[in-house]
């Protein structure tokens, strides 16, 4: 289980809106001060993720929580996002080469296949997101002192 800390920013019946910081791995690396990738990460600042999760533990706004995602869900989401478009692109490239298209037409066809694969991945992720297949889950409350993120209440009733 991959876990991270979050703050509950709003609650609805049966659901909680939580906010967590998206961090790069550079924040934990010893050579982060001298690394170019770390400098780019600092340039773009801290990103916050806000998501609606099922609330099986009865949290309240302002609670510090731990949310988690299983490795299997993460791998499925990564395969959908990365592998599906590449496989469609490769299949289209092989098919167009087998059909005797010129090299330029094969390149164009494979780029169209990549675009089609990206579209398919997006459509599939929208359907599965509605079913909560790839969403994190609320695991437990944690002490606010353990949390490394600042709480900012929601400005709207729904994000």
Secondary structure by P-SEA (a helix, b strand, c coil): cbbbbbbbccccccbbbbbbbbcccccccccccccaaaaaaaaacbbbbbbbbbbcccccccbbbbbbbcaaaaaaaaaaaccaaaaaaaaaaaaaaaacccaaaaaaaaaaaaaaaaaaaaaaaaaaaaaccccccccbbbbcccccbbbbccccccc
